[in-house]
Amino acid sequence: MRTSLGIDSSRNPVAGISPSGEYIVTTRSRVDTAPVSVLVDRKGIEITTLETADVSGLPEGWCWPEPLKLKAADNKTDIYGVLYRPPGFSADESYPVLDFSNGLRGYCTVPHGSFVNGAVFDYSYFMGASLAALGFIVVAVDGRGTPYRDKAFQNHNYGDVASTSDFNDRIASIKQLAERYPYMDISRVGITGADGLANSIYGLLDHPDFYKVGVLQCFHDPRFAHAALGEMYDGVLSDGKIATDSKSAEDRVESLQAKLLLIQGMLDFSTPSSTFRLVHALQKANKNFDMLCLPNEAQDVPTYALRRNWDYLVENLKGITSPHEFDLKTGFDLIIDSALEQQSYFSQ
């Protein structure tokens, strides 16, 4: 079937660019607007709106996230982020705060679009909204040391993984927001992040007076990660040494004061050695922490680990008891259940 625009839908059913290269279908949104798909010609002229996402099924009391523009710790550099409020939010209440900023030197996780209109199925957008639904004000900010800005911004404190998405910038952002929004209780600030090289642990170790609770999933020490994820951002070697004087997480554990939960999948493709070296250092320093090891999980975040993460944050930041062994079902779980049901039906 060939459309009037010259697009052969049988040969090219999902690609956004027409075979002639004259047209493109693209989807735009902000974090606080519904995605809209439009047809655009090669000159950038919008021809027509094709579809607008139906948001009628959003949960009751849904609060659209707020896009942010703030100042970095130098009080000069503009930094950007997103703030999430809980469903049914009231400015008359007081809310604990979660820092959910997972930027890497080569990758930003702060969402720029809504729902699935972002990278990695917009995991960060949904997770930020989910954490807010637990009763937190969630702040996600790209501090200095993340990409997609100028070179100086990305190279900020290059070679020091703890300065990726600089915590000084993130803390400055949260303090600015607390002045703007008094319902943010910055005496109760926690931190959690995605798996891998996200540097949540350094917030707890380098800023113990600010962060009170943290959950870390599959920690990757850059010294033992893939070269493309670790070594390329470690700095230039000089006489066999890293150019910057950067300490690893295990060298900083004496400062730990926060409540800490470590979650580690034993089948993690980068091996669990990073987490276990950190555990050994915490043990030697006589530090209290909690840990969850999952024998048959890799770097993914299974539903059980997600539920334990949420329970830990709620119990230690909000001071309330979570529902006992709550049966959490994610969209992925529902897909698996549906597939198994179909398999069972067709095997009969």
N, C-alpha and C positions, 0 to 999 in steps of 0.2 A: 504494500500500500504506500503510495507516494502522495504527500500532502501538497497543497498549493504553494508551500514555501520551499518545495524541493527536498523535503526530508523523507527519506525512505524509512518508514517506521519498522518495517520487517527486518531491515539490515542494521538499523541504528536506533533501537527502541528506547534507550535511556541516556545516551550521550547528549550533553547539553548543547553541543555545537552542530549546526547543520552541515551536511557533506559539502555544500558550496562555500562554507565559511562565512556566509553573509549574515547569519542569525545565531543567537544563543539564548537558551533558556536558563535563567539564573534565579536564585532565591535570596532575598534580602530581609534583614530584620535587625533590630537592636535588642538588647537584653530585656527591654521593657515594652516591646511591640511584637505582635504576631508575625510569623514569616509570611512573605508575599512572593509568589513566583511570577516573573514577568518575562516577556519576549522583547529582546533588544537587538537592534541591528549592529553591524560592525562599526558604525560611527558612534555608538553609544546612545542612540536615540531609542527611547522606550516606545514600543509599538502598542502593546496592550498588556493588561494584567490577566494572567491565566488562572491564578488560584490564590486565595487567601486562607491561611490555616484556620480551621474551626476551633475556637477556644471555649466553646460552650460547655465542654466537659471538665473544665478546670475545677479543682477542689473548692469547696465552700470556704470563703474567707481568703482566697488566694491573693497574695500581694506580689505585684510585679517587682522584680529586682530593680534597683536604682543604679544607673551608670554614674561613676564617680570621676572627678578630676580633683586631685589633691597636690600637695607639695611634698617633695622628698625631704629627708632629714637635713639636707643642705639649705632648705627653705628657698631654693631657686628652681630646681628641676621639677617640671610637671610630671606627675605619675597618674596612672589611670587604673580603675578597678570597678568592682561591682559590690553593692551591699544588698543582702537579702534580709527580709523581715519575716517573722512567723505568720502563718495564717491567723486571721483574727487579731492582728497586731493592735495594741493600744499604747499610745504615747504616755499614758498615765502609769504604766507598769515599768518595772526594771528588768532588764534582760542581760544574762551573761553573753559574752562575745566569743566567737570562734574565728581564728585566723585560718582561712582555707586557701592559702596561696602556695602553689606548687611549681612555680616557674623554674626552668632549667636554663643554662647558658644558650642552648640552641632551640628552646621550645617554650612557648607561653601557654599556660593553662587557664588564665582568666578568660571567661567567655566573652565573645563579641556579638554573638547572635543568640536568639532564643531557641529553646528546645533542641531539636536535632540539627539546627542550622549552625553547626560549628564543628571543630576538629574532634576526632575520636568519638563520633556520635554525640558530641557535646556532653560528655561524661561530667565535666566540671559544672555545667549549668544545672543538671539534674541533681548532682550531689550537693551543691550549694543550697538548692531549694529543699532537699531532703533534710539536711542538717538544720536549716532554719525552722522546718516543721516540728523539730524536737523542742523548740522554744528558745532558740538562740538568735542573736543578731550575727550574721555571717558576713565576714569581710574578705574579699579576694582582691589582691592588689599585685600588679607587676612592679616590683621595686627595681632599682638599678641592678644591672647584671643579668638582664633578660634581653631577648632579641626583638627585632622588628621596629627598633628605634634607630638612632644614630650609633656609629661605632663606639663612641665614648661611653654611651649608655650601656651597651652590651659588655664592654671591656672593663667596666667598673670593678675594681679589686680582682682583676683577672688572675686566675690561679688559686684562688681561695674559695673552695666549694661552699663554705659557710656564708660567703657574701653573695651568693647567687640569690637574686631577688632580695636584695639587702634587707635584713631584719630591722635595721635602723629606719629605713624608709617605711616598712610595714607598721612598725610601732608608732612612728610619727603620724602615719595615716589614721590609725585607730584612735590616737589621742585627738587629732583634729576632728574626727567624726564625733567623738564623745563630747567635745565642746559644742558641736552643732546639734547633737541629739542626746540630751541628758538621760534618756532612758537606757543608754548603753553603760553597763556597769563594768568599768575596766579594772575593778578589783577582782573580777572573775573572768579571766581570759584564758582560753584553751587554744590548742593548735592540733590540727590533723591534716593529712595530705594524701596524695596518691602514692602508689607504690614506687619503689626504685630510688632514684637519686634526689628526689625532692628533699629539701634540707630541713624538714621540720625539727629534727633532733637538735640542730644547732640553736634553734630558738630557745629550747629548754635549757641548754648548757651555757649559752653565752648571755642570755637575758633571764636569769632565774627569778628576778624580782617582778617580771612582767607576766610571764606565762606560768600558769598554775597547774595545768593538766595537758598531757599530750598523748596521742595515739600514733604509733609509727608502724606502717605496714611494709614488710619486706625491705628493710634498710639495705642500701647498696653503698658501701664505702667506695669512693671513686678509684681507690688504689687497686681494687679487685674487680671492677666493672669492665665491660667491653671498652676497648681503647677509644672507640667512636663516642662513647658516653662519658668517659672519665679522663683519659690521658690528654685528649685534644683540648681540654679546658684547664689543665693543671699548670700551665705556664711553660716557659721555655727553659730547657735544661742548661745549666751553667756549671761547668766543672763537675758534672754528675749530680748536681743538686737542683731541686726546683727553685725557680727564680724568686718565688714568694715564700715567706716564712709561714706556712699554713699547717696548723695542727689538725690531726684527725679527731673524729668524735671520741674515740676511746681515750685520747689524751686530755679530754676536757671534763670527764665525768665527776670530778671532785665537786664541781659547782652545782650538780643536780639537786634541786629542791622540789620540783614538781612531781605530781603523780604521773607515772609513765606506764603505758601498756605497749609492749612489743608484740607484734603479730608476724609470724614467719611461716611461710609455706616451705616444707622440706624439699619440694621438687622445684624450687625456684631455679630458673635457668642460669642465674648468676651465682648460684650456690648460696647456702645460708651462712657462709663464713663471716660475712660482714656483721650480721646480727650477733653471731656467737662470740666474735671478738669483742663487740660492745658489751655483751652480757658478762664476759669474763672480766672486763675492766670494771664494770659496775659492781660485780661481786668482790673484787679485790679492794674497791673503795668502800665497801660495806654500805652500799646504797640500796634502798628498797625500790623495787619495781615489780611490775606484773608482766607475765608473758603467756602467750598462746601459741603453741606449735601445732601445725596441721600437717600430718604425715603425707597425705595424698593430694595436697594442693601445691600449685606453683606460685606464680607471681600475681595471679588473679585475686580478686577480693570476693570469696564465696559468701553466700548469704549469711552463713553462721558467723563468719568473721565480721561482717558488716553489722550484724545485730550486736555482737559483743563490743564493737567499737562504739556504737551509739549508746549502749547501756553504760559504758565506762564514762563517757562524756556527761551524760545526764546525771549519773549518780555523784560524780565528783565535782561538777561545775554548778549543777542546780540543787544538789543535796537532796534529791528525791529518789525513791526506790523504783527501778524500772519494772514493768510487768514481768513476772517470773516466766522465763523461757518462752517469751513471746514468739508466736509462729509468724515470722517475717517471710513474705513472698514478694520477690522482685519480678519485673517483667520478664527477665531471662528465665526465672523459675517457671513462670506460666507458659513460656514457649516450649521449654523442655517437657513439661507435663502434657501439653497438647500433642507434642510429637510422639510421646510414648503412648498416649491414648490412641492416636491414629495407627501407630505400629501394631498395637494390640488388636485393633479392630480388623486391620487387613490381614493379620496372621491367622484369624479364625477361619 
